[in-house]
């Protein structure tokens, strides 16, 4: 759908407007908030569709896994990236663990501080790694 994002240079508000492909560049655009005609086109974020397999492959690149066992911040960053790539809400426990890792807390200290973490296969309770 041809929705275009703009920012009014007069009132500084952002807005979105529908223009057909034929209208774009031909029809003048004015701000719906102040009716000003000094507007600037904004380019919105784009998304690139990847298959789940290619997303997971990029996350498990061995060169990106080096040294994680000795660097809680890097481990937390990698886990946050993996959580975002999964596209699902993993839950507050995951977020708390990642926050603590990114703050530099060791996995062992996290396990001691949060003894009720749900383990599951390969989880912390089972003696496995994150």
N, C-alpha and C positions, 0 to 999 in steps of 0.2 A: 504494500500500500504506500502511495507517495505522500507520506507525512514528512514535513520539513520542520526542523528546529531552528528557532531564531532567538536572538537576544536584542531587546530594545536598548539603543544607546542613550535614549532620553531618560526612561524610568528604570533602566537596568533589570527589568523583569524578563524572564525567559518564557517562551511560549512555543506552541507547536501548531502548525497549520496544514490543512490538507490542500494540496494543489494537484491537479492532474498533470501528467507529463507534458501535455501541450501548454498548460497555463504557466508552468515553472519557467521563469526567465522572461515571461511576457506580462504577467499580471503583477501589479505593484503590491507589496506586502506592507501592511501597517500593524502596529501593535494593538492588540485587543484590549489592553489595559489603559493606555493613554492616547490612543489613536495616532501616535507618532509614526513618522515614516522613515526615521533613521534607525534601521534595523540591520543586524548582522547575522548572517547564516551561521549556524553552529553545526558542526559535524558530530553526530552522535557516535556512540560506541558501536563497533561491529562485532559480530560473532562469526567464528569460523567453525563450521560443523566438522567434528572428527568422530570417527567410530570409537566405541568404548575400547576396543582392542588397541587402537593407535594411541589413545590417551593413556592407557595403562602401560603400554610399551615405553612411552616417553618418560613415565615416572620411575620405571624400573631399570633405566639405563645404568649399568654398573659404574660408570664414571661419576655419576651423581650420588652414589652410595658410599664412596670412600670416606673414611674417617668419622662417620656418623656415631659410632659407638663411643667415641671420646669427646664428642661435641654436642651437648644437649640442645644448644640453640639451633644448630644446623639440623638436628633430628626433628626438633619442633617445627622448623620451617618446612622441611620435607613432608612431615605428617599433615601440616595445614594444607599444603599444596595438594596432597593426595586426597584429603577430605573434600576440598573444593572440586577437584576433578570428578569425584564420585557423584556429585550433583544431588546428594541426599543429605538430610539432617542426621548426623551421626549421634547427636545427643550432647547433653551438657557435660557428661563425664569426659568425653573425648576432648571437648573444648577446654576443660579445666586442665587436663594433662598437657595438652599442646601449649596452653598459656604458660604453664609452669616450666615446660622445657624451653620455651622461647625466652623466659626470664633467666635461664641458666641453671635451673634446678636439675639435679641428676635423677635418672630413672629410679634409682634405689631410694632416694629421699622422697620422691613422689609416692612410691609404693608404701613407704612408712607413714606418710602424711595422709594418704587416702587408702586405708586398708580395705574399704568396701568396694573397690573397683571390681566390676564384673570381668571375669577372666575370659572364659571361652577358650577355644583352641588357640594355643600359642599366646595367650594373654599373659598378663603379669602374674596372676595367681598361679599359673601353671609353671612358672619359672622360665617362661619363654620371653622373648624380646617383644617390644612394642610391635 
